[in-house]
Amino acid sequence: MNTSSILEVANISRRFGGLMALRNVSFQVSRGEIVGLIGPNGAGKTTAFNVITGTLPPTGGEVRYEGRRISGLPPSRVVVAGLARTFQATSTYPKETTAENIYRGMLPRIRESLVGPITGRYHRDLSASEVDGEIDRILQITDLQRWANVEAGSLPYGLQKKLGIAVALATKPSMLLLDEPAAGLNHEECNELARLLRHLRDEHELTLLLVEHHMALVMELCQRIVVLVQGEKIAEGTPGEIRGNPAVIEAYLGAPDYAHA
């Protein structure tokens, strides 16, 4: 394995009956990178995320994280390994406050919590007395302090998306997978999202892999891009290389609305 890689996806395939949703897809993500995973609807992007994070087992191939095979592990153990994920739709507890949602994400890390043994968290790094400080730290990172005591369901949509990132950060990951983080955001919110993701990489040493249809954001933010079409990888490279790749243009970027698809 490449020693600089934090994540290695090696020839993963996933079959649903007679449909091959993924076919021998391989790519690596190096520590400290922001990598985009793009492609038209039905390309297999979310299926790839589901395989990487343990929601679905691969039909073939394997996923390695920090040098350890994680394919086949349940999602709770993948999170414990240091790989967290956000979802396309907001996935918070709407009747609980912003701070309470972050607390829920933090439960496996709390020494006195019963969740740690259930999920297999062996390195529980917070005592109960440290929880409030950790919640405050995550609120500051995500600029959600003003909404700490507001019910999640009453937050504007853009803040609910940001709260999803905050809950993922509460697990203390070393890598974050973001599934369409810009979906439904306006231009100003997209710019704020880009600033937050750069901050997470630069100041908090997080590695990021994102599935995203907003091409302007992907081209601006990502150092490398992997392109899937009909379950197969057709290209990988820098934004400039992807923008000029004839196969990508024909299969995806050639669509008239690609910049906001």
C-alpha positions as CSV (number, residue, x, y, z in Angstrom):
1,M,0.0,0.0,0.0
2,N,1.1,3.6,-0.7
3,T,2.4,4.8,2.7
4,S,1.0,8.3,2.1
5,S,-2.5,6.8,1.6
6,I,-5.1,7.0,4.4
7,L,-7.8,5.3,2.3
8,E,-7.3,2.7,-0.4
9,V,-10.2,1.4,-2.5
10,A,-9.0,-1.7,-4.4
11,N,-11.1,-3.1,-7.2
12,I,-14.4,-2.9,-5.4
13,S,-17.5,-4.2,-7.1
14,R,-21.1,-4.2,-5.9
15,R,-23.9,-6.2,-7.5
16,F,-27.6,-5.8,-6.9
17,G,-29.2,-8.9,-8.5
18,G,-28.3,-8.6,-12.2
19,L,-27.1,-4.9,-11.9
20,M,-23.5,-4.1,-11.4
21,A,-23.6,-0.8,-9.5
22,L,-19.8,-0.8,-9.1
23,R,-17.3,-2.6,-11.3
24,N,-13.6,-2.9,-10.2
25,V,-13.3,0.6,-8.9
26,S,-9.9,1.6,-7.5
27,F,-8.6,4.8,-6.1
28,Q,-6.5,6.1,-3.2
29,V,-6.8,9.2,-1.0
30,S,-3.6,10.6,0.6
31,R,-3.5,12.0,4.0
32,G,-4.5,15.7,4.0
33,E,-6.1,15.7,0.6
34,I,-9.5,16.9,-0.5
35,V,-10.7,14.5,-3.2
36,G,-13.9,14.7,-5.2
37,L,-15.9,11.7,-6.4
38,I,-18.2,12.8,-9.3
39,G,-20.3,11.4,-12.1
40,P,-23.9,11.6,-13.4
41,N,-26.9,10.3,-11.5
42,G,-26.7,6.5,-11.2
43,A,-22.9,6.4,-11.6
44,G,-22.4,4.5,-8.3
45,K,-21.0,7.4,-6.2
46,T,-23.3,6.8,-3.2
47,T,-22.9,3.1,-3.5
48,A,-19.2,3.6,-3.3
49,F,-19.7,5.6,-0.1
50,N,-21.9,2.9,1.3
51,V,-19.3,0.2,0.6
52,I,-16.4,2.3,2.1
53,T,-18.3,3.1,5.3
54,G,-19.7,-0.4,5.8
55,T,-23.3,0.2,5.0
56,L,-23.0,-2.3,2.2
57,P,-20.4,-5.1,1.9
58,P,-18.6,-5.2,-1.5
59,T,-19.3,-8.0,-3.9
60,G,-15.6,-8.0,-4.7
61,G,-12.4,-6.1,-3.9
62,E,-11.5,-4.5,-0.5
63,V,-11.3,-1.2,1.3
64,R,-8.3,-0.4,3.5
65,Y,-8.1,2.5,6.0
66,E,-4.9,3.4,7.8
67,G,-3.4,0.2,6.4
68,R,-6.2,-2.0,7.9
69,R,-8.9,-3.8,5.9
70,I,-12.3,-2.3,6.9
71,S,-14.5,-3.7,4.1
72,G,-17.0,-6.1,5.8
73,L,-16.9,-4.2,9.1
74,P,-20.2,-2.8,10.4
75,P,-20.5,1.0,10.2
76,S,-20.0,1.5,13.9
77,R,-16.6,-0.1,13.7
78,V,-15.7,2.0,10.6
79,V,-16.5,5.1,12.6
80,V,-14.4,3.9,15.5
81,A,-11.5,3.4,13.1
82,G,-11.6,7.1,12.4
83,L,-13.7,7.4,9.2
84,A,-17.0,9.5,9.5
85,R,-19.7,10.3,7.0
86,T,-22.4,12.8,6.3
87,F,-25.5,12.1,4.2
88,Q,-27.3,13.8,1.3
89,A,-30.3,14.5,3.5
90,T,-30.0,16.1,6.9
91,S,-29.9,13.4,9.5
92,T,-30.2,15.1,12.8
93,Y,-32.6,14.6,15.7
94,P,-35.0,17.5,14.9
95,K,-36.5,17.8,18.4
96,E,-33.1,18.0,20.1
97,T,-30.9,21.1,20.2
98,T,-27.8,21.6,18.2
99,A,-25.6,20.9,21.2
100,E,-27.6,17.7,22.0
101,N,-27.1,16.4,18.5
102,I,-23.4,16.9,18.8
103,Y,-23.4,15.2,22.2
104,R,-25.1,12.2,20.5
105,G,-22.3,11.9,18.0
106,M,-19.8,12.1,20.9
107,L,-21.3,9.3,23.0
108,P,-18.9,6.5,21.8
109,R,-15.9,8.6,23.0
110,I,-17.1,9.2,26.6
111,R,-15.5,6.9,29.1
112,E,-18.5,6.6,31.3
113,S,-20.9,5.9,28.4
114,L,-22.3,2.5,27.7
115,V,-22.1,3.2,23.9
116,G,-18.4,2.7,23.7
117,P,-18.4,-1.1,24.6
118,I,-21.4,-1.7,22.3
119,T,-19.7,-0.1,19.3
120,G,-16.2,-1.4,20.1
121,R,-14.7,1.9,20.9
122,Y,-11.5,1.0,22.7
123,H,-9.9,4.4,22.8
124,R,-12.6,6.4,24.7
125,D,-10.9,9.7,25.1
126,L,-13.3,11.9,27.0
127,S,-14.4,12.0,30.6
128,A,-17.9,13.2,31.4
129,S,-16.4,16.4,32.8
130,E,-14.8,17.2,29.4
131,V,-17.9,16.8,27.3
132,D,-19.2,20.4,27.5
133,G,-15.8,21.8,26.5
134,E,-15.7,19.4,23.5
135,I,-19.1,20.4,22.4
136,D,-18.1,24.1,22.6
137,R,-15.0,23.3,20.5
138,I,-17.1,21.7,17.8
139,L,-19.6,24.5,17.9
140,Q,-16.8,27.0,17.4
141,I,-15.2,25.1,14.5
142,T,-18.5,25.0,12.6
143,D,-19.6,28.5,13.7
144,L,-22.8,27.2,15.3
145,Q,-22.4,28.7,18.7
146,R,-25.4,31.0,18.3
147,W,-27.6,28.0,17.6
148,A,-26.3,25.7,20.4
149,N,-29.7,25.7,22.2
150,V,-32.0,25.8,19.2
151,E,-33.9,22.7,18.2
152,A,-32.2,21.2,15.1
153,G,-35.5,20.9,13.2
154,S,-36.1,24.6,13.4
155,L,-32.7,25.5,11.9
156,P,-32.5,26.8,8.3
157,Y,-31.6,24.1,5.9
158,G,-28.0,25.3,5.4
159,L,-27.4,25.2,9.1
160,Q,-28.9,21.7,9.4
161,K,-26.3,20.6,6.7
162,K,-23.6,22.2,8.8
163,L,-24.8,20.5,11.9
164,G,-24.5,17.2,10.1
165,I,-20.8,18.0,9.7
166,A,-20.6,18.9,13.3
167,V,-22.1,15.6,14.4
168,A,-19.6,13.8,12.2
169,L,-16.7,15.8,13.8
170,A,-18.0,14.7,17.2
171,T,-16.8,11.2,16.5
172,K,-13.2,12.6,16.2
173,P,-12.5,11.3,12.7
174,S,-9.2,11.5,10.8
175,M,-11.2,11.4,7.5
176,L,-14.6,12.7,6.6
177,L,-16.8,11.5,3.7
178,L,-19.3,14.1,2.6
179,D,-22.3,13.0,0.5
180,E,-23.5,16.0,-1.6
181,P,-22.7,18.6,1.1
182,A,-23.7,21.5,-1.2
183,A,-27.1,20.1,-2.2
184,G,-29.7,22.7,-1.6
185,L,-27.3,25.5,-0.6
186,N,-27.3,28.9,-2.2
187,H,-24.2,30.6,-3.5
188,E,-23.2,32.3,-0.2
189,E,-23.7,29.0,1.7
190,C,-21.6,27.2,-0.8
191,N,-18.8,29.6,-0.3
192,E,-19.1,29.2,3.5
193,L,-19.0,25.5,3.1
194,A,-15.8,25.7,1.0
195,R,-14.2,27.8,3.7
196,L,-15.2,25.3,6.4
197,L,-13.9,22.3,4.5
198,R,-10.5,24.0,3.9
199,H,-10.4,25.0,7.5
200,L,-11.0,21.4,8.6
201,R,-8.1,20.2,6.3
202,D,-5.7,23.0,7.1
203,E,-6.3,23.6,10.8
204,H,-7.6,20.2,12.0
205,E,-5.7,17.9,9.7
206,L,-8.7,16.2,8.3
207,T,-8.7,14.3,5.0
208,L,-11.8,14.8,2.9
209,L,-13.6,12.8,0.2
210,L,-16.8,14.3,-1.2
211,V,-19.5,13.2,-3.6
212,E,-20.8,16.4,-5.2
213,H,-22.7,17.6,-8.3
214,H,-21.8,21.2,-7.8
215,M,-18.9,21.4,-10.3
216,A,-17.8,24.9,-9.5
217,L,-17.3,23.9,-5.9
218,V,-15.5,20.6,-6.8
219,M,-13.2,22.3,-9.3
220,E,-12.3,25.1,-6.7
221,L,-12.0,22.9,-3.7
222,C,-10.6,19.5,-4.7
223,Q,-7.0,18.6,-5.4
224,R,-7.9,15.5,-7.2
225,I,-11.1,14.2,-8.8
226,V,-12.3,10.6,-9.5
227,V,-15.0,10.2,-12.1
228,L,-17.5,7.4,-12.2
229,V,-19.9,6.6,-15.0
230,Q,-22.2,3.6,-14.9
231,G,-20.3,2.0,-12.0
232,E,-16.9,2.3,-13.6
233,K,-14.0,4.7,-13.1
234,I,-13.4,6.5,-16.4
235,A,-10.9,9.1,-15.2
236,E,-8.8,10.4,-12.3
237,G,-6.7,13.6,-12.1
238,T,-6.4,17.2,-11.1
239,P,-9.3,19.6,-11.7
240,G,-7.5,20.9,-14.8
241,E,-7.0,17.4,-16.2
242,I,-10.6,16.4,-15.5
243,R,-11.9,19.6,-17.1
244,G,-10.0,18.8,-20.3
245,N,-10.6,15.1,-20.4
246,P,-12.5,14.2,-23.6
247,A,-14.1,11.1,-22.0
248,V,-15.3,13.1,-19.0
249,I,-16.7,15.9,-21.2
250,E,-18.6,13.4,-23.3
251,A,-20.0,11.4,-20.4
252,Y,-20.6,14.1,-17.9
253,L,-19.2,17.6,-18.2
254,G,-20.6,18.1,-21.6
255,A,-24.1,18.3,-20.2
256,P,-25.3,22.0,-20.6
257,D,-26.0,22.3,-16.9
258,Y,-23.0,20.6,-15.6
259,A,-21.8,23.5,-13.5
260,H,-24.8,23.1,-11.2
261,A,-25.9,19.5,-12.0
